[in-house]
Amino acid sequence: MSKLKLDLHDIYNKGDQIDRALRDVLDEAARIRASQVEIIPGKGSGQLKKRVLRFLDQKEIRPLYHRVEKDSDNFGRIFVYFRWK
């Protein structure tokens, strides 16, 4: 099973690039049928993490993945899991 990782540290303040990066990593996950994507918004103020969660919760994005899990050990990580038929 393959896993992808998206680190948002470099573009944390560039809204359009954040959405594009999130969309790209989800598309790539679907293409290679990845089991998991790790998104790293970093710890900061928590605003970027909220933005990522809002993005994932959009009605056109939600069907693309199985579930989202916030890392209980590392506040700055979000895992997105996929289930392929």
BAFIMAR-952859 format. One record per residue: x, y, z of N, C-alpha, C in turn; residue in three letters. Coordinates in steps of 0.02 Angstrom, whole numbers, plus 50000, padded with zeros to 5 digits. Example, Ala and Ser with C-alpha at 12.3 -4.5 7.8 and 13.67 -1.06 7.14 Angstrom:
! BAFIMAR-952859
506604971650390506154977550390506604983550390ALA506424988850354506844994750357506455000250394SER
//
This chain:
! BAFIMAR-952859
500424994050000500005000050000500445006250000MET500275010849958500685016849955500375022549996SER500815026850019500605032550059500915038850029LYS500535044250032500785050650008500835055450066LEU501255060550057501355065550109501335072450078LYS500975076950110500935083850087501115088450145LEU501675091950137501905096550189501735103650167ASP501315107050206501085113750187501505119350217LEU502045117850250502455123050282502655128650234HIS502845126750173503105131850126502575136450097ASP501945134250098501415138250066500875140050116ILE501035139950180500515140850232500115147250224TYR500395152350192500035158750186499805160250115ASN499785155150072499585156050002498955151949988LYS498375154950002497745151449999497605147449937GLY497705150449878497555146949815498015140949806ASP498645141749826499115136149818498955130449867GLN498695132149925498505127049974497955122649946ILE497425125749921496865121949893497105117649833ASP497525120549791497775116849733498195110949755ARG498625111949805499055106449830498635100849860ALA498105102749897497665097749927497305093749872LEU497055097449823496705094149767497185089449730ARG497785091849717498285087849680498455081349718ASP498545081949784498745075949822498155070949824VAL497535073349827496965068749826496895065349758LEU497015069249704496995066349636497535061049628ASP498125062649653498685057849648498535051549689GLU498235052349748498055046649790497565042149752ALA497085045149718496605041249679496945037749621ALA497405041349589497755038449530498155032249549ARG498515032649605498935026949624498595022449676ILE497965024149692497585020349742497965019849808ARG498185025549832498545025849895498075024049952ALA498355021350004497945019550063497875025450110SER498355030150105498365035550154498735041650127GLN498495047550146498865053650134498975057050201VAL499595058850214499765062450275499835069850255GLU499425074050287499465081250273499765084650334ILE500265088750322500605092050377500495099650373ILE499985102050408499875109350410500345112650460PRO500665108750502501105111550553500705113750614GLY501055115750665500725117250728500445124250731LYS500845129250718500615136250714500015138050756GLY499585142250728498995144750764498405139950758SER498465135150714497915130550703497455132650646GLY497565138650619497145141050564497225136850501GLN497835134950485497955130950425497635124050432LEU497695121150492497385114650503496625115150494LYS496325120550520495605121550511495425122150437LYS495855125750401495725126650329495745119950292ARG496235115750310496295109150279495675104950294VAL495455105050357494855101150376494235103750341LEU494185110350333493615113250296493635111050223ARG494235111150194494315108950124494075101650117PHE494305097350163494135090250159493395089050170LEU493065093650203492355092850220491885095450165ASP492155098250112491725100650058491345094850026GLN490735096250004490315090649980490585087249917LYS490975090849877491255087549817491915083849833GLU492215085249889492845082049909492705075849953ILE492205076449996492055071250046492015064150017ARG491695063149958491645056349932492305053349908PRO492825057449903493465055049876493855050749925LEU493685051149989494075047550039493615044050088TYR493905039550128493525035650176493455039150243HIS494015041350272493975044850337494585049250348ARG494505053850395495045058450415495185057350488VAL495815057450505496015056450574496525061850592GLU496425065150649496915069950673497405065950716LYS498045067050706498565063550744498525065650817ASP498405060850861498335062450932499015064050964SER499555061650934500225062950961500545069250934ASP500335071150874500635076950841500085081350813ASN499935086750847499405091350828499475093650756PHE500075093850729500195096550662500125091650605GLY499775086050617499695081050564498965078850558ARG498765077650495498095075050480498195069150433ILE497845063750446497875057950401497215057250365PHE497255056050300496665054850260496715047650234VAL496215043650249496235036550230495755035150172TYR495955030550130495565028750071495395021350073PHE494825019650045494635012650038494445011649966ARG494815007449931494695006249860494354999549850TRP493914999349802493554993049788493974988649744LYS
//
